Amino acid sequence: MANDKSAKSIVKDASTSQIGGASAITMVPPGRDNIEGVFQPVILRVWQDMSKNYKSSMTRVLRNVRLHREQVQVKYANIQKSFLEFLHRFDNK
């Protein structure tokens, strides 16, 4: 009886989980019915957590790549400016 109660609470928790303001997937896709019904919500929750972590990690990584690219562009622009100043300097000929 206790196992049935905990299994029902797991199913209930999985069906009400939210990711990014939208309701989360609560059913296993067709062809994946080889997973016991009690474990489906747990596996779905783990999958949703992994995908959420992946998305946030990739967002952070790509943001850092963009910031690095912008910094490199500024650095090369400064090098070019310094070189042009060097070329246009006055010489005492």
Beta strands, then each sheet from edge to edge (+ up, - down):
strand 1: 18-19
strand 2: 22-23
sheet 1: 1+ 2-
end
